[in-house]
């Protein structure tokens, strides 16, 4: 494998514009069990300071090349078993650098089901096909007479010629120059056309925009491609993908037609049949897969980007929180949480129709705020959310409180999950949902890791894309975010711990079990006492775990235990304590990083250590920013074109951004309405959870569609 890794490293380095040693070391680290966050943070010398994105790209490409190599060996064995593997063919197969080229080479030798060509060969018509293929000036009818054989079901010359053409058609389809020519034409000129399935026009009315559309496939935006493929999958659209047939056949004729005689005419007929029956369907399937993969990659990129922004949203922090899951008929579920997010109390109030028990509801809320020292109120933004927000704002509290609307997407998924049942076995789903809303306000990352990312509501066609690729990308995103922020070892849930580098669900569960039996961890070293927590897990995980009250200040930081001796040496050199080194900037400025470089810790590591000592354990997320909707707007019926409103970005797609303006229905700012300039990618202008000012352009109450604009919108509160 080492020789292959050397070869793979050179290939990947060339493709990603890296040095081969960076790729080789990365692959070596991965094979040794190193995680991407660990390599990005603590092995910069070995990787050349590659970030998580580049490390993941190396991992994914290495997996592809490994699979390609397995396929290559299978193909060589298959052809060799047929005793058809020549030195020249083997050389070509070993030189193939992509799966398409490899499969083209294998196609003539690939075991086939019975085809028209194989039937014709069984009838002894291959010699006739070879005669025709020379395109000598002969009479095909005369040559075909010699192959008439009623016992082989060749009754006349036309049947003989038809069988010969079937064989030629298969030769054309298996010809590498022909496939490369048609593939190139498809890639440049193939058009995706969409039409409604006859008789289902009304039933599939939501695909009306695609009833008569045609555009170059590989230039079509990913969201349109996925929408059309979904419409086809659901049986509402008929999709075709092909260039002009005449151009394709013309290009094939230039390869195969050598003369202008009767034999050439037979070959020309076979070429046309080969394209329509074999090559065109094959290339359409291939290009559909390429377009689907490209669209998937774009959709997954958008989804992962949104998820990252959501997970890294500013936390309110440790506060006593009263959380409300709003509702009309069933009431509002109210929970009180302490600063660690523990459930202290729950009950239900009915301030809205049909009960309208406003007075008792006000009294209950005021009593709860006083009894539990509430510092903030979290309100879910679903049904009755704005009405509940208005109700809370009118209550005269005896202290200063902040009241915040919280995106509750996925809260119901969490509340019915095994995780929620394990956390709150004695409470129903409504209470669990309210707890999730409150905890999201305190720490979005810690709470959202408990929910399948596909249920959080920040994706684009997430059910249509490659699920394995989506899962890998979302897992990478969650793991990167968790390790970027760091995890408090003594308070983190099993779910949060399971995303820490080198852990996983089993070790995370063992940590929580040890914590429950032995109390808080006093030091990182104590992790080695946890069941099945070995040296490798410690190496990968320790730097991302924090102990807020540890006696060793480095246990509160992102400095890895393997580097503690370096910090101790720094302190000894300056004749001070580690705490002094952290607290006094003038001491750190006296350190020359090069003086502490070792064989294993280079300048990047020493530089990171000094940065961390300046702000040990600092949360990289932004500070929490209070946001309020416009009090006069509560429903879509209240909206009028021209209104300027406060909003918050809830989802970003390739074609624009969705904005919550407080009416239970997000509005869309199309990418063309984001700025007074061309915007290629909405992420250039907006970020998830970003506060924006928008203008209402159009309102379609019946279809629940709101068109918004950010162009020329004045700043406001």
N, C-alpha and C positions, 0 to 999 in steps of 0.2 A: 504493500500500500504506500510505502514511503516514496518509491519511484513514481507511482501514480500521483501522489500528492505534490511532488516536485513539478510534474508535468501540468497538473491542475493549477498549481500556483502561478506558473508562467502564463497560462491561458487567462485565468481570472485577473491577474495583475494587468495584463494587456487590455482586457475589456473594461476594467474599472479605473484604469490609469493609476495604478499603484505600483509599488516595488514588490518583486516576487518574494522577498524575505518577509514583508509585512503579511502577505497572504499565507505563506508557508507557516509562519509562527502562529497565526490565528487558527489555522486548521489544526496544528499540533496542540494548541491550548484547548480547543474544543474537544478533540479526541481524548484529552486528559480530564474532561469533565468540567472545564471552565464555562461559566455562563457569560452571556453578552454583557450584562451590567458590570460584572466583575472585571472582565477584560478592559472594558471602556474606562473604568475608574482606577483599577489597581495594576494593570499590566501595560501601561502606555509605552514603556521602553521596548517591549516585545512587539507591539502592534504598530508602533510609530504613531501613537495617539489617535488611532481610528475611533470614530464615534459609533454609537449603537446602530445607526442606519447602515453604515458601511460594513460593520461586522455582520449584520444580518444579511446583507447582500452577498458577502463572501460565503456565509453558511448556506444560503439558498442555492447559489450557483455551484457550490461544491456538491450539494445533494443532486443537482441536475446532472453534473458531469459524472458522478458516480453511477446514476441510473443509466446514463448514455453508455457508459463502459460496460455495464451489465448487459444491456441490449446488444451491444456490439459483439460480445463474446457469445451470446445466444445465437445470433445470426451466423457467425462464423461456424459454430458447431452444427447448426441446421444445414448449411450449404455443404459442409464437409461430409455430413452423414449421407447426402445425396450423391457424393463423389463428383461434385461439380465445382469445387473450390480450386480455382487456378491461382498461381502466384500473383498474376496481375490483378485478379478480382480481390484477393486478400489485401493487397497493397492499397487498393481503392477504398475498401471497407475500413481499414485501419486509419486511413487519412481523412475519412469523413468526420467533420467537426460539428455536425448538428444532426438531430434526429430525422429531419426531413431528407437530407442527403442519404443517410443510412437506410431509411425505409425505401427510397427510390432504388437504391442498389439491390435491396433484398426482394423487391417486388416480383421480378421474373422467377425467383426461386421459392417464393412463399407458397406453402401448401394452399391449394384453392379448392373451393367447392366446385361442383361440375358447372362449367361455363359453356357458352356456345362454341368457344374456341377449342376447349378440350373435347367436346363432342365431335367437332370437325376433324380433330387429329385422330380420334378413334376410328373415323371413317376413312382414314388414309389420305386426307386432303392437304397435308402440310407441304408435300412436294409441289402441288399446284400453286399454293400460296407463294412459295419461293420463286416459281417461274414468273408469276405475275409481278412480284416485288422487283424483279430485275428490270421490268418495263421494257423488255426487248420488243421489237416490232413483230409480234406474233398475234395470231388470232386466238383470243382467250377461249372462244367456243370450241375450236378444234382441239386445243390442249385439254379442255375440260372433258372431252368425250372419253379420254383414256381412263378417267376416274369414275365413270358411271358404273355402279355396282349395286343392283337391287338388294342383294343380301345385306349390304351395309346401309340400306335406305338412302342411296344416292340414285334417284330414279332418272335424272336428266342433267343436262349441262348447267342449267340455271341453279339447281340445288348444289352442284359441285362448286360453281363459282361463288355462291352465297356462303358456303362453308369456308372456302379459301379466304373470302373477305373477312369472315369472323376471326380467322387466325391473324390476318394482317392488322385488323382493328386492335387485337390484343397486343401485338408487337408495338403498334403506335402508342398505345396506352402505357406500355412498360419502357418505352424509350426515354432515357434520361434527358436528351436534348429537347424532346417534345414536352416532357413534364416541366422542365425548367422554363421553356418558352411560354407555355400556357400559364404557369404559375406567375411569371413576371407580368403577363398581361392582366391576370386577375388582380394582382396586388396594386397595379397602377390604375386600372380602368373599371374594375368590377363595381357595379351599381347595386345597391340594396333597394329593392322595390317592395312596397307594401300595399296590399289591397284587402278589403273586408271579405270575409267568408260569406258567400251568398246565403241569404236568409237569416244571418245573425247580426245584421247591421244595427238594429235597435238594441239587442241584448248586449252588444259590445260597444255601446255609444261612448264609453269613457276612452276608447281608442280612436275616436273620430279624427283626431289630428293626424292619424297614420293611415287613413283610408285610401289616399291616393298620393303617396310620396315616393320619390326616388332621389338618391344622392350617392356620391362616391362612398363606398363602404368604409374604407380606412380613414376617411376624413370626417365621417359622421361622429358627432359628440357621443360620448359613452352612454349618457342617460337615454338618448334616443335609440341607440342600438339595443340596450337592455329592455327598453319599453316595447320595441317591436318584437323582439324574441319572446318576451313574456306574452304578448298578444297572440303570437303564433302558438305558444305552448298551451294557452287557454282556449284555443280553437276559434278565435275571433279574427285573426289576420292570416293572409297567405303571403309568405315572404319568399322572394327569389333573390339570388346573389349571382350575378354573372356580367361579363362584358358583352359587347356586341358579338353575336355568334359569327357573323361574316368575317370580322377581323380575326377571330380565333382560328377559324378554318383556313383563312388566307395564310396565316403564319405557319400553320401545320403543313399546308401544301408546299410552302417554300422549302420545307425540310425534306418532304418525302416524294414529291412529284418531280420526276427527272425527264419526262418526255411529254409528247402530245400524241399518244396513240391509244389503241383500244385497251392495252394492258394498263396504261397510265390512268385511263378512265375508271378501271376496276379499282385501282389503288385509291383514286380520288374518292370513290364511293365509300371505300373502307375507312379512309381518314375521317370523312364526315360522320359516318356511323360511330367511329371510335370517340370522336369529340362529344357527340350528343349522348351516347349511351354509357361511356366509361370516363373519359377525361373530365368533362364538364361536371358531372355529379361529384367526382372525386375532389376536384379543385374547389367546388363550392363548399363541400364539407370541410375541407382543409382551411379555407379562408374564413368560413363562419367560425371555426375554432379559434383562429388567430384574432378575429375581430372581437369575439366573445372574451378571449383572454385579455385583450387590450382594454376592453370596457370594464371587465372585472377588476383589473389592476387599478384603473382610475377610480372606480367606485370604492374599492377597498382602501385606496390612498385617502380619499375624502373621508370615509368612515373612521379610519384610524386617526386622522388629523383631528376630526371632531371629538373623538373619544379622548384623545390626549388633552385637548383643551378643557374638556369637561372634568376629567380626573384631576387636573391641576388647577381647577377653579379655586379662588381664594376661600380659605376656611374662616368661619367666624371665630373659631377657637373654643377653648373650654369655658362654657357659660352654662348657667342653669337655664334650660330651654323649656318653654311650653309649646308643644306642637299640635297642630290641628289638621285633621284630614276632613275637609268640608263635605257637606251633603245637605240635601233639602229634606226629603221625606224621612230618610233614616237618621237624620241628625248629623252633628259634627262630632267626630271622635277626638277627644282631648287627652293628651298624655303630658306628664311632667317628667323631665329628665334632669339628672344631676350633671355636674361638669365632666364626668367621665362617660356620659351617655347612658347611664343606668336608669331603667324605668322605676319611677317612684310612685306614680299614681296614674289612674286612667278613669275617665267617665265620659258621658255623652251629653251634649247640650242641643237644644232645638230652637235656635234663634230665627229660623227662616220658615216660610210657608211649608206645609200647611199648619204646623203647630203654632208658630209665631210666639214662642215663649221667651221673649226678649229679656224681660226683667229677671227671671230666674237664671238665664244664661249669663247676663252681666254680673250678677251676684256671684255665681260659681267661678267665673274667670277671675274676678277681683280677689276672691278668697284664695284661689290657687296661686296666683301671682305673689300674694303676701306670704302664704304658708311655705312655699318652696323657694322663696328668694329669686323668683324668675327675673332674668336679665334680658331675654329676647324671646319673641314669639315667631314661630315658623308656621306658615300657612300654605298648604298644598294648592297648586294652581289649577286643579281640575274643576269639576262641577261644583258650583257655589263658591269657588275660590274668591272671586272679586267681592261677592256679597259678604263673605265672611271677613275679608280684609276691611271692608267699610264698617262692618259691625265692630270689629276690634278697635279701629281708629277712633270711634266715638266714645269709648269707655274712658272715664277719667281716673287714671291710675295714680297711686300715691308715690310713684317713682318714675324716673325716666326709663322708658322701654323702647327697644327698636322692634319693629314688626316687618317681617320680610316674607314675600311670596317665594316659594320654593318649587322648582320644577319636580313634579312627582312622577315623571315617566319611569315605568319599571317598578314603582313601589308596590303595586299589586302583585307583580311577578315575585318580588322578594317575599311579600307577606304570606304567599301560599307555598313557598319553597321549603325544602328540607332544612336549609340553614335557619330560616325563621322559626320553624317548628322546634329545632334544637335549642335556639336561644330563648324562645318564649312558648314552652309547651302548654302552659296553662292559660294562654290568651288567644282570642280569635284573630282572624286575618285583619280586621279593621283596626285593632289596637297595634298590631305589628306594623301596619302601613303607616300609622301616625308616628310611631317610633322612628321608622326609616326616614320620614320627612324631617323630623327634628335633628336626627343625626347627620343628615345630608347638609344641613345648614352649618353644623359644628365642624364637620370634616368630610367634604364630598368624597375624597379619595377612599377613606376608610370604610365608608358605607357602600359606595358604588361597586367596590370589588366583590361584593356579595351577590351581585346581579349579573346574569349573562349579558355581556355588552350589547348583544343584538336586541335586547329588550329595553335599552335605555332611550331609544328614539332619536339617535343622531346619525342614522345611516341613510344610504341612498340605494334602493333596490337590493338590500342586504340578503333577501331570500332568493334572489336570482343569480347571485355570483357563486363562484366556486367556494363551497363551504369550508373545505380543508384549508385553502389559501386564506380565506377570511378569518378562520379561527386562529391560524398561526399569526397573522398580522395583529389581531386584537390581543392575543396573549402577549406578543412582544410589546405592544403598547402599554398594557397594564403593568407588566413586569418592569419596563423602563420607568414608568411614572412612580411606582411604589419605591423602587430603589433610588430614584433621583431624590425623592422627598426624605426617605429614611423612615424607619419604623421604631416606635417606642416599645421596647421589649416587654415591659411590665404591664402594658394596657392593651396591646394590639390583639385583635380577634384572631381566631384560627385562620379565617379566610384571608385576612390581610397578611399574616405571617407566611401563608402558603405561597405568596407571590414574591417573597424575598429570595434573592439569589441563593441557589444551592439548597433550598428547603423543599417545598412541596407539601401537600396535604398531610402526609404521614408524620414528618418531622415537626410540622407546625402543631399538629395535635399533641405530639409528645411534649413540646415546649409548654403548651397551655396546661397539660396534665401535671407536669413538674411544678409549674407556677402555682397551681391550685393546691398541691400537696406540701410545697416547701416555702411558699410565700414569694415575695419579689426577688428577682435576680439582683445580686449585689455587684456583680462584675460580669464582663463578657466571658471570662474564663470559665465561669460557672456553667456556661452552655455545654461544656464537655461532659458534665454530669448527667445531661439529658439522655434518655434511652435512645440508642442508635445514632447519637450525634457524634460523628467521628471527626478526625482532623480535616478531611476534605470538605465536609459540610461547614466546619468552622472557618476554614480559609475563604470559602465562597460567600458566606453569609455575614460573618462578624462585623465587617466594616459598614454594613447597611443597618445594623441594629443599634439602637441608642438606649442608654440607661440614664434617665434624667437625674436621678439622685445618687449616682455612683460616686464612690470616694475618689476614684481615679478620674480626673476630668477628661482624659482621652476617651474613656468609655461613653462619654456623652457626645462625642464628635464623630466625624466621618473618617478620622485617622484609623487606618487598619492596625490591628494588634501587632502584625508583623513589622510595623514601623515604629512601635513605641520606643524601641532602643534608640532610634534616630533622634526622637524628640528629647529623650532623656539625655542624650549626648549634647544636644543643643543647650539644654538647661544647665548641664554641668559646665560647658564651655563658658557660659555667661554667669556662672556661679549664682544661679537663681532656681526657683522651683518651677515645675510645669505650669502651675496656676499663675505664677508671675509672668511667664512667657505668653500665656493666653491673655491676661488682663492688661499688659503694658506694651503698647505699640513700639515705644522707643527701644525696648529690648529686641523685638523681632527685626527692627530695621538694622540692627548691628550684625545680623546673621548673613554670611555669604553662603548662598545655597550650594555652591560648588564645593565648599569645605565638607559637606556631609554626603556627597555622592558615594555610593558603594557599588559593588559588582552587581547587586540586584536592584538597587534603588537609584535610578538616574535622575537627571535634572527635572524631568516632568513630575516625578513623584515628590521630590523635595519641594518643588514649587507648589504642588497641590497641598502638601502638609502645611506650609506656611500660610496659604490662603485659608485653610480650615482653622488653623489656630487663631486667625483674626476674627472669625465668626463661627465658633464651634457649634455644630448641630443646627445651623440656621436652616429654616424652612425656605426653600427656593420659591415658594408660591407667592403671588401678589397679596398685598394687604386687602382685607375685606372692604368693599365699597357699598354703602347703602343705596338702594334703588327704590323709587316709588313710581307707580303708574299714575296716569291722570285720573283724578277722583270722579270726574264728570262722565267718564266712559266706562261702561260695564258690560255691554253686549254688542254684537255685530250690528244690531239695529240702530245703535247710537252713532254709528260712524257715518260721516259725510265726506265726499271728496274735498280735498283742500285742507282738511284738518292736519295740524302738526302735533304729533304725539311722542311720548317717551316709549321706548321699546327695548327689548333685550333679545340678543341673537340666541335662538334655540337650536338651529340646525343649519349647516352649510352644505350646499351641493355644488355640482359643477356648473349649474345654471343660475345660481343665486343663493340667497340666504333667507331663512324663515325667521320672522320676528314676532315675539309675544308682545302684544300691545294691551293685554289685559282684558280680552273679550272672549276667552275660551277657544279662539280659533286663530292660529298663527297666520300672519300675512306674509306675502312673498315680495322681497325686493329682488327683482330680476337683475342679473349681472349688468345689464345695460343701464340700470337705474341707480347704480351704486356711487358713481362719481361723474364729474364733468370731464372725463377722459376715458379712453378705452381701458377696460379692465379684463384681463385674460382669465385670472383666477380670483374668485371672491375672497380667498384668504389673503390677498394683497391688501384688502380694505378692512375686512372684519374678522373677528375672532369669536369663538363660542363664549356665551355669557357676557359679551361686550354690551355696554349700554349705548344706545343710539337714539337719534331723533329722526323720525320719518314723517313723510307726507302721505296722506291717503290719496290714492289716484282713482281707484275703482272699487266698488263693493258689490258683490253678487251674493245677496242673502240666501237665495234659493240653493245655490251650489256651494255656499259657505266659502267663497273665495274673496280674498282681500289683496289688492295690488297696491304696493307701497313704493315710495321712492326716497332716496337719500340725497338726491341732487338739489342743490340750492336751498337746503333746509337750514334755517338759522339756529344757532346754538341756543339752548335754553336750560332750564332747571330740570 
